[in-house]
Amino acid sequence: MKNSKIAQMGLMIALAFVLSYLESLLPIQLGIPGAKLGLANIVVLIAIVQFGEKEALFLTFARAILSGITFGSLYSMVYSLSGGILSTILMSFMHKVKKFGIIGISVAGGVSHNMGQLIIAMLVLKSLDLKYYSGFLTLCGILTGVLTGFVCKTVLKNIRTN
């Protein structure tokens, strides 16, 4: 890997980490524990477009571990990794297919991230009753996916033109 790519990935990891931290400080409560805006997913989607799936997965993994160690817990790491890895794989696939726009890819990432976390929660709690949250989590994933997708689209447009 080239030095410039290593430096860029380091910056992406730092940015995703900072956005995760800032998001943890926001007083926005979406009604379900763990439901967040997903600001770090902006960086992951940019990494998919700019670098590729392998680098985006590394970014997802590094951010989840660093965030969990710094201001989370083992459980938050597991939930973050489950949702993050699932959404990164799905977003990477959708990007490769080239039939979806950035906002659509981001929406799919937001929904799949929430579903990955919900599946882990059902396994940890050994209860299928949590499936009733899936509608709310899908709606949250759509809304946050549109928001983060719009920001990502704007950033990518400015990266490419400068």
C-alpha positions as MATLAB code, in Angstrom:
seq = 'MKNSKIAQMGLMIALAFVLSYLESLLPIQLGIPGAKLGLANIVVLIAIVQFGEKEALFLTFARAILSGITFGSLYSMVYSLSGGILSTILMSFMHKVKKFGIIGISVAGGVSHNMGQLIIAMLVLKSLDLKYYSGFLTLCGILTGVLTGFVCKTVLKNIRTN';
ca = [
       0.000    0.000    0.000;
       1.307    3.456   -0.904;
       2.200    5.902    1.848;
      -0.423    8.378    0.631;
      -3.143    5.718    0.806;
      -2.051    4.733    4.316;
      -2.198    8.393    5.365;
      -5.640    8.840    3.772;
      -6.959    5.732    5.534;
      -5.569    7.005    8.832;
      -7.403   10.267    8.312;
     -10.612    8.420    7.402;
     -10.386    6.303   10.571;
      -9.765    9.419   12.665;
     -12.684   11.237   11.048;
     -15.045    8.282   11.560;
     -13.891    8.024   15.176;
     -14.456   11.755   15.813;
     -17.910   11.620   14.177;
     -18.811    8.625   16.362;
     -17.729   10.553   19.423;
     -19.630   13.698   18.429;
     -22.706   11.611   17.756;
     -22.484   10.106   21.235;
     -22.639   13.647   22.639;
     -25.779   14.626   20.728;
     -28.862   14.732   22.936;
     -31.006   13.240   20.142;
     -32.955   10.232   21.362;
     -34.675    8.180   18.674;
     -36.644    6.107   21.168;
     -34.676    2.887   20.905;
     -31.389    2.206   22.662;
     -28.552    2.307   20.153;
     -30.486    4.105   17.389;
     -28.224    6.875   16.099;
     -27.799    9.178   13.134;
     -24.908    7.129   11.743;
     -22.568   10.013   10.963;
     -19.528    7.723   10.772;
     -21.266    5.842    7.966;
     -20.672    8.904    5.771;
     -16.960    8.168    6.020;
     -17.491    4.453    5.370;
     -19.476    5.143    2.206;
     -16.843    7.608    1.012;
     -14.211    4.923    1.665;
     -16.206    2.434   -0.438;
     -16.324    4.872   -3.340;
     -12.769    6.176   -3.030;
     -10.862    3.044   -1.953;
     -12.978   -0.111   -2.135;
     -14.619   -2.767   -0.007;
     -11.552   -4.103    1.768;
     -10.475   -0.685    2.986;
     -14.053    0.231    4.000;
     -14.326   -2.980    6.028;
     -11.032   -2.198    7.746;
     -12.303    1.318    8.495;
     -15.559   -0.074    9.916;
     -13.680   -2.544   12.093;
     -11.131    0.015   13.334;
     -13.783    2.613   14.153;
     -15.964    0.130   16.044;
     -13.038   -1.146   18.111;
     -11.643    2.323   18.862;
     -15.062    3.740   19.742;
     -15.915    0.750   21.907;
     -12.658    0.944   23.832;
     -12.786    4.717   24.231;
     -16.400    5.508   25.064;
     -18.358    2.294   24.807;
     -18.298   -1.263   26.023;
     -17.800   -4.784   24.750;
     -21.505   -4.916   23.899;
     -21.390   -1.656   21.981;
     -18.437   -3.024   19.992;
     -20.334   -6.206   19.124;
     -23.431   -4.276   18.047;
     -21.385   -1.740   16.112;
     -19.394   -4.454   14.348;
     -22.454   -6.533   13.463;
     -24.330   -3.622   11.955;
     -21.251   -2.016   10.446;
     -19.911   -5.097    8.717;
     -23.320   -6.063    7.312;
     -23.988   -2.549    6.030;
     -20.484   -2.137    4.589;
     -20.762   -5.403    2.663;
     -24.212   -4.509    1.320;
     -23.207   -0.950    0.388;
     -20.053   -2.245   -1.323;
     -22.083   -4.734   -3.344;
     -24.602   -2.087   -4.357;
     -21.792    0.282   -5.365;
     -20.171   -2.432   -7.514;
     -23.466   -3.156   -9.282;
     -23.616    0.515  -10.351;
     -27.424    0.578  -10.502;
     -27.940    2.567   -7.331;
     -27.209    6.158   -6.386;
     -25.277    7.188   -3.297;
     -28.436    8.080   -1.374;
     -30.048    4.707   -2.175;
     -26.878    2.894   -1.150;
     -26.777    4.902    2.076;
     -30.415    4.073    2.851;
     -29.722    0.359    2.341;
     -26.693    0.734    4.597;
     -28.698    2.449    7.327;
     -31.455   -0.167    7.264;
     -29.048   -3.118    7.130;
     -26.942   -1.644    9.936;
     -30.013   -1.509   12.163;
     -31.128   -5.004   11.148;
     -27.675   -6.423   11.883;
     -27.797   -4.926   15.349;
     -31.345   -6.160   15.892;
     -30.351   -9.723   14.966;
     -27.474   -9.615   17.453;
     -29.783   -8.195   20.146;
     -32.256  -11.041   19.567;
     -29.414  -13.572   19.852;
     -27.946  -11.979   22.974;
     -31.316  -11.621   24.708;
     -32.592  -14.938   23.328;
     -35.873  -13.300   22.420;
     -37.642  -12.940   19.108;
     -39.918  -10.321   20.685;
     -37.477   -7.649   19.529;
     -38.624   -8.250   15.940;
     -41.400   -5.763   16.668;
     -38.764   -3.004   16.615;
     -37.859   -3.833   13.016;
     -40.444   -1.450   11.534;
     -39.250    1.455   13.634;
     -35.609    0.600   12.954;
     -36.315    0.369    9.227;
     -37.887    3.829    9.287;
     -34.919    5.182   11.279;
     -32.517    3.566    8.796;
     -34.332    5.142    5.860;
     -34.388    8.606    7.394;
     -30.796    8.574    8.604;
     -29.686    6.922    5.354;
     -31.182    9.764    3.324;
     -29.474   12.319    5.561;
     -26.053   10.659    5.532;
     -26.403    9.830    1.826;
     -27.067   13.465    0.983;
     -24.032   14.581    2.979;
     -21.912   11.862    1.361;
     -23.075   12.819   -2.132;
     -22.192   16.455   -1.466;
     -18.762   15.566   -0.086;
     -17.980   13.208   -2.982;
     -18.996   15.849   -5.505;
     -16.615   18.337   -3.899;
     -13.790   15.787   -3.623;
     -14.049   14.941   -7.307;
     -14.181   18.555   -8.492;
     -11.214   19.771   -6.433;
];
